[in-house]
Amino acid sequence: MGRELYDALSEHRQADVRAAVCAVETARWPVPASSFRALAEVPLRRVVEEMLAASGRVLLAVGEGFVSGYDDAIRARLADEGIGVLPQEDRAVLALVFLFSVAIPRSRGGILGQTLWSDGVPVSRDRLKDSAVPDGVVDDALARLATADLVRFKGSGVVLGSQVLRLTENSQTALLERLVLLAEPGGALAESILRLRNRRKAQSSESSGG
């Protein structure tokens, strides 16, 4: 379908779509819609979405701009096949940055829900090293994660990098819920998450006739 929509466009509009697809696939930060006609105009944006979908990608609205990311089903399949999975040490350190920069501050009301994860509270190296992860592992993992743009250094601390903005809303919600339950299991936000999960289970059971 995406190719048919694309082929129906004039050569000039096709060039607009290609430019937008290239931009959202390669830009470090969200691309402003005003920068590309195919992002600003809804009909052309639909063609961009279809072109991305042909490769298992989706267009994500992030803040006032757009980036692309993997569709949830494709992301899960790649992870199951071990493709693009971080080493255990890197995952542990990334989880710590996420926990202290986003999950805990949000569970305590320190940052608003609409705040981008990359704009979380900076975490010091000392705080990250005050864990079960050896100090040397923390330093080495941070270097690799920064190279992959999964974290970035902000002042004297560390925050999440721009690559986390390429997660879909469903992926972000699931990840945040897990970390909030880990960080503040008895907090108000954790209780809200558990209630919501129970409601989802009940609705799923009803829809399946169970």
N, C-alpha and C positions, 0 to 999 in steps of 0.2 A: 504493500500500500504506500509506504513512504517513497519508494522509487517512482510510483505513478504520479504522486503529488509533485514530486520534484521535476519529473519529465514534462509535466504540464506547464511549468513556469517558463517565462522568457529567459533567454540566456543571461540577461542582466540580473534577474531575480535569483536565478540559480547561483550566480556568483555571490549574491548577498547571503544565501543560505550556507554555502561552503565556507565563507568567511566567518560566519557566526559559529558554525560547528567547530571549526579549527580553533576559534578563540576560547570557547567554553571547555574544550578538551585540553588545552595547553596552558591557559592562564593560571597564575599562581593564586590570585584572589578573584572573587566574583566579578564578572564582566558587567558593567552597567548596560542596561537595555538601550540607553540613549546612544551607545557607541556603535550599535549595529542595527540596521534596518530590520533584519530577520529576527531580532529579539524584541524590538520595539513594536512591530506590527504583529498582532495576534495570528492572522492567517499564515504568515511566513514562519512564525514561531512554531506553529503546528507542524510545518514541514521539517523544521529543525528537530523537533521531538521524534518524528517518524524516522528520520535519517539516523538519529542516535539509536533508536529502538532496534534498528536492523543489526546493530552491533552489540545488543544487550545493554545499552546505555540509556540513561534517562536524563532529562533536563531538570535541574534543581534550582528553584528560586531561593536565593540566600541573601538576606538583607535586602538591598536595593539592586542586586544584580543576579547573574546566573552563572552556574558552573554545571558540569556534567559529572555523573557518577554511574556506578554499576547498578543495574536493576537488582532488587533484593534477591530474586530467585537465582540470578547469575552469580551474585556475590556469594550466596550460600553454597552453590555448586563448586565454585572455585576454591572456597575454603575447605570443603569436604575432600577435594582432590589435592589439597596442600599447596595450591598455587597462590603466591602472594602472601603466604602466612609468615609472620615475623618469628624470629627465634624466641625461645621461651624467655630469655633474659630481657630482650627488648619489649616483649609483651608485658612483662612484670613492671618494668620502669614506666612504660606508657600508661599502664593502668594506675600507677601511683600518681603520675602527673594529672591524669583525668580525675582521680579521686579527690585530690587536694585542691585542684584548680577549678573544677566545675561541680562535681557531685556534692561534696560537703558544703561549699558555699551556697549552692542552690537549695539544698535541703534545709539550710538554716536561714534562708531568705536573704543571703548576702548578695546575690546577683539575681537579676530578673530572668524570667523564663525565656524571653526573646533575645537575651544576650547571646551573641555567637560564642561557640565553645572556644574559639581562638582568642576571645577577649576575656577569658577567665582570670581568676586571681593568680598572680605569679607565685610559684612555689620555689623556695630556696633549695639548693643542692643539699644543704644540711638536713632539711626536712625529709628529702627523698632518701638520704642515707640513714636516717633514723628509722630503719626498717630491717626486715630480714634479708634484704638484698645487699650483698657485699658492696663496700664503697667503690672498689675498682670496677665492678660490674655496672654500677650506676653511671659512672663517668663514661665508660666505653659505650654503653647503650644510648646515653644521651647524644653522644657524637654521631652515632649511626642514625638515630631517630631525627636529629636535626638535618642531616644530609638528605633524608627522605622527606623532609618538611612535615613530619608528624609532630614535632615539637619545635619551638623557637625560643630563643633567649630574649627576655624582656627585662631590661635593667639588670638587677642582681638575681632574678628568678627565671623560672621556666613556665611557659604556657603551651597549650596545644598549637600545632601548626595548621596551616591552611588546608592540608589534605583531609583533615577530619570534616571539613565542610562539604566534602563530596559524598558523605553518607546520606542515604535517604532519611526522610523524617521517621519512618518506621524503625530503621536501624538505630537512629539516634535515641529514639524513645526507649527501645528495648535495652540498649546499653546503659542509658542513664538510670533506668529503673533498677537494673541489677546492682549498679554501684551505689545508688541511694540506699537500697535495702542492706547493702554491706556496711556502708558508712554510718547510717543512723537508723538501725532497724526498729527502734522504738519511737522515732520522730513522727511528727504530724504528716510529713510528705510520704514517709514509708507507709503509714497507715492508709493514706489516700490511695497509694499505688496498689496495696493489697486489696482494698475494696474494689478498685477498678478491675483488677485481675479476676476477682471472684464474680463480678458482674459480667465480664467477658465470657468466663467459663459457663455461667448460667445461660447466657444468650446463645452460646455455641451449642450447648446441650439441647436447648429448646428448638433451635433451627434444625438440628440433626434428628429430632424426634426422640431424644434420650431423656 
